[in-house]
Amino acid sequence: MTSLLTAIGLRATNPLNSPIPNFGPAFLGFHFLWAYGVLSSRTLKQWYGIDHQVSPREDLAKYGEAAVRDGKITRKQLDMLKRNDAAHANSVENYSLLVGSLLFASYAGVPAQIINAAGFSYTIARLVYGGVYIFVGTPKWAWIRGLVWWWGNVSCLALLYQAGRRLSA
């Protein structure tokens, strides 16, 4: 546990005096699977029986209202499916920021401890973001989504800042 805390930047020194690995590639792999796999709206649409292989991007627009009318799903479930679709799209869009920030930071020689801490921070933010986006359907709590969206982005922007400082030095 101690080496994990050190590797993700939550401890200042490595008690084993071994080099701290850069987990950037692992973060990229995880977030690719998260964005394109776990948050894929196809899974829930298949679960509720409204997935159509012929035009899957139009499932909700073409068949969502009909599924509610026919009693296959409820309005609340359709709304959740729409939010899942949006969470998936946002995660795919946001993936490029993560890729760029991790690559620039690694190339610029930003210490692995900083890269890992930012990657871990981004991961927590995106996990919370996905959960809030999909499962929170009330305006009272939906504002949290924007807050954690910025939290994840600031993690990446901090890496870009660190990379810029090192590349300019």
Backbone torsions as a table, in degrees:
resi	resn	phi	psi	omega
1	MET	NA	-36.9	-179.4
2	THR	-61.8	-43.9	-178.5
3	SER	-69.0	-31.9	175.5
4	LEU	-64.2	-45.7	178.6
5	LEU	-61.1	-38.7	177.7
6	THR	-67.0	-44.6	-176.7
7	ALA	-63.3	-35.0	-179.3
8	ILE	-91.2	7.0	172.0
9	GLY	88.8	16.3	-179.3
10	LEU	-98.1	-0.9	172.5
11	ARG	-129.8	145.6	-174.7
12	ALA	-78.0	-32.0	-175.9
13	THR	-126.9	156.1	177.5
14	ASN	-97.9	111.4	-175.2
15	PRO	-65.1	-20.5	-180.0
16	LEU	-92.0	-3.4	-177.6
17	ASN	53.3	29.4	175.8
18	SER	-97.4	156.4	-179.5
19	PRO	-64.0	142.4	178.9
20	ILE	-83.9	124.5	-179.1
21	PRO	-73.1	151.0	175.1
22	ASN	-88.7	113.7	-178.5
23	PHE	-91.0	13.2	179.4
24	GLY	-51.8	-49.2	178.4
25	PRO	-60.5	-35.7	178.1
26	ALA	-66.7	-40.3	176.6
27	PHE	-62.6	-40.9	178.9
28	LEU	-63.4	-43.8	178.5
29	GLY	-62.9	-44.7	179.6
30	PHE	-61.2	-47.9	-175.5
31	HIS	-71.8	-26.3	172.5
32	PHE	-64.6	-48.6	178.8
33	LEU	-64.1	-37.4	179.7
34	TRP	-64.6	-50.0	-175.7
35	ALA	-70.3	-47.1	-172.8
36	TYR	-91.0	-16.5	-177.6
37	GLY	-112.7	-68.3	-174.3
38	VAL	-62.2	-46.2	-178.1
39	LEU	-84.2	0.6	178.1
40	SER	-57.6	131.1	-177.7
41	SER	-73.5	-13.6	-179.9
42	ARG	-60.6	-37.6	-176.6
43	THR	-60.7	-51.3	180.0
44	LEU	-68.2	-35.7	177.8
45	LYS	-64.3	-38.5	175.7
46	GLN	-65.7	-41.2	179.1
47	TRP	-56.7	-43.1	-178.4
48	TYR	-88.9	0.3	174.8
49	GLY	74.9	27.1	178.1
50	ILE	-121.3	22.8	178.0
51	ASP	-88.1	131.6	179.4
52	HIS	-124.1	115.0	-176.6
53	GLN	-61.5	-30.1	-176.5
54	VAL	-65.8	-43.2	180.0
55	SER	-141.1	70.0	-174.2
56	PRO	-65.1	-24.8	179.8
57	ARG	-75.9	-13.7	-179.5
58	GLU	-107.0	5.9	-176.6
59	ASP	-51.4	-52.9	-174.5
60	LEU	-71.6	-39.6	-179.5
61	ALA	-68.2	-41.6	-176.1
62	LYS	-84.5	-41.0	-169.0
63	TYR	-114.2	-9.8	-176.7
64	GLY	-61.1	-53.5	-179.4
65	GLU	-63.2	-38.1	178.5
66	ALA	-65.2	-37.6	178.9
67	ALA	-65.3	-37.0	176.4
68	VAL	-67.7	-46.8	178.4
69	ARG	-57.9	-40.4	-177.3
70	ASP	-82.1	-3.0	177.7
71	GLY	80.6	11.9	177.9
72	LYS	-70.4	-37.0	178.1
73	ILE	-140.0	164.2	177.6
74	THR	-92.8	167.0	175.9
75	ARG	-59.7	-41.3	-180.0
76	LYS	-62.2	-40.3	178.3
77	GLN	-67.4	-40.6	177.1
78	LEU	-62.2	-42.6	177.9
79	ASP	-61.6	-41.1	178.3
80	MET	-64.0	-41.3	178.2
81	LEU	-62.2	-38.4	177.2
82	LYS	-65.6	-41.2	177.7
83	ARG	-66.4	-37.6	176.7
84	ASN	-61.2	-43.2	178.2
85	ASP	-60.0	-43.2	179.4
86	ALA	-68.6	-39.6	178.4
87	ALA	-63.1	-40.4	177.6
88	HIS	-62.0	-49.8	-179.2
89	ALA	-60.0	-42.7	-179.7
90	ASN	-65.9	-39.5	179.8
91	SER	-65.9	-38.2	176.4
92	VAL	-65.0	-44.9	179.5
93	GLU	-62.8	-39.1	-175.1
94	ASN	-77.9	-17.5	-177.3
95	TYR	-58.8	-36.8	-178.4
96	SER	-63.9	-33.7	176.7
97	LEU	-64.7	-42.2	178.2
98	LEU	-63.4	-47.0	-179.6
99	VAL	-57.9	-50.2	-178.6
100	GLY	-61.2	-43.5	-176.9
101	SER	-69.1	-40.6	179.0
102	LEU	-68.2	-39.6	179.1
103	LEU	-66.6	-47.8	179.2
104	PHE	-61.9	-43.1	180.0
105	ALA	-63.0	-43.3	179.5
106	SER	-65.3	-45.4	179.9
107	TYR	-61.6	-39.7	-176.8
108	ALA	-77.3	-9.2	179.2
109	GLY	84.3	23.7	173.8
110	VAL	-61.3	134.5	-178.1
111	PRO	-54.4	141.6	-178.5
112	ALA	-56.2	-34.5	180.0
113	GLN	-60.5	-40.8	178.7
114	ILE	-70.9	-43.2	178.1
115	ILE	-60.1	-45.6	-178.6
116	ASN	-66.3	-39.1	178.6
117	ALA	-64.3	-43.0	179.2
118	ALA	-67.0	-40.8	177.8
119	GLY	-63.9	-40.0	177.9
120	PHE	-66.8	-43.1	178.0
121	SER	-60.7	-46.0	178.4
122	TYR	-60.0	-42.1	-179.3
123	THR	-61.6	-47.7	178.8
124	ILE	-60.6	-44.3	-179.6
125	ALA	-61.0	-44.2	-177.5
126	ARG	-71.2	-32.0	175.8
127	LEU	-65.7	-45.5	177.9
128	VAL	-64.1	-43.5	-179.9
129	TYR	-55.7	-50.2	-179.2
130	GLY	-60.6	-44.9	179.2
131	GLY	-63.5	-44.9	-179.9
132	VAL	-66.2	-43.3	-177.5
133	TYR	-60.8	-45.2	-175.3
134	ILE	-76.6	-44.6	-168.3
135	PHE	-99.1	-11.5	-179.9
136	VAL	-102.7	113.8	-177.9
137	GLY	-114.1	16.7	179.9
138	THR	-115.3	139.3	179.5
139	PRO	-59.4	-29.1	-177.9
140	LYS	-58.4	-37.3	-176.9
141	TRP	-110.1	-11.5	-176.1
142	ALA	-65.6	-21.0	179.7
143	TRP	-61.8	-22.8	179.8
144	ILE	-60.9	-33.2	180.0
145	ARG	-56.6	-47.3	179.5
146	GLY	-63.3	-38.5	179.5
147	LEU	-62.9	-48.0	-178.7
148	VAL	-74.7	-24.8	173.2
149	TRP	-60.6	-47.2	178.6
150	TRP	-66.4	-37.3	177.5
151	TRP	-56.9	-48.8	178.6
152	GLY	-62.3	-43.8	-179.7
153	ASN	-64.9	-39.9	178.9
154	VAL	-64.1	-34.8	176.1
155	SER	-59.3	-43.5	179.2
156	CYS	-71.4	-43.0	180.0
157	LEU	-62.4	-34.3	176.6
158	ALA	-63.5	-39.4	176.9
159	LEU	-65.9	-41.7	177.9
160	LEU	-62.8	-38.0	177.7
161	TYR	-63.3	-47.3	179.2
162	GLN	-61.2	-42.3	178.8
163	ALA	-63.9	-43.0	178.5
164	GLY	-60.7	-41.6	178.1
165	ARG	-61.3	-43.9	-177.8
166	ARG	-71.2	-38.0	-179.3
167	LEU	-72.1	-25.8	-179.9
168	SER	-86.5	-15.1	-176.5
169	ALA	-74.0	NA	NA
